[in-house]
Amino acid sequence: VETAWTYNRLVFEDEPFDEVAKKMARWYDVQFEFKNSKLEDIRLKGSFINETLAQAMEALQYANSFKYEIEGKKVLVY
């Protein structure tokens, strides 16, 4: 996980969504806004290489119960 960036991979393992959001914000050059603060604490794991933001969010949503909208450079999570 610590060296994944050297291989151009976004990887997280059992991390809270708010920390994952920070990594994804830097990776995809977007801002995240949580409409439900309880979602910030759900634990996520994943590994992305060439996925778009929409593909990555769809994969995370598939494994977890949340909804999202991408509006330009902002991702709303609720």
N, C-alpha and C positions, 0 to 999 in steps of 0.2 A: 504494500500500500504506500509506504513512504517513498519509494522510488518510481512509482507508476508514471509520474509526470515526465520522467526521462524517456519513457517509451510512448509519450503522447497519449496516455490513458488517464481517464478520470475514474478513480476507484475509491470506494468507501465500504467499510465493513462494520456493521452494527453501530452506526453513528446516528445521533439525533437529527431529525429533519432540518432543524435550523442550521446545524453545522454543514450538512449536505448542501443546503440552499446557498450558503456562503461560497462553497467550492464551485457549485454550478453557476453562480452569479459571475464569478471570475472567469470560468471556463467559457461560458456562452455570452458574456458581456451583457447581462440582464440584471434586473432587480427583482427580488422576491418580496411579496407582501402576503403575510398570513392573515386571513380573515377569521380564523379560528385558532387561537393560541395553543389549544391542546394538541394540534397537529405538529407543532414545533418539537414535541418530545417523542414522537413515534420513531422507532429505530429502523434504519434503512441499510440495505447493503446493495451494492451494484458495481458494475464495471462497464464503462463506455469507452469506445475508441473513436468511431466515425459517426456515431448517431447524432442526429439533429436534436435540438432542444425538445421539439415536439415528440420525437421518438423516445428520448430519455424519460420525459415526463409520463408518457403513455406506459412505458415499462414499469416505472415506479408506481403508477396508479393501479396497474394490473395486480401488483402484489400487496397493495395497501389500500385502505378505504379513505380516499380523499378525492376531491374534484379540483380542477384547475382551469384557468383561462390564460392564454398568452395574448397580451395586448401590446404589440410593438416590442419594446424592450422591458416590459414588466410582466411578471408571472404572478397571478393571483391564485392563492391556494386557499381552499375553503372546504 
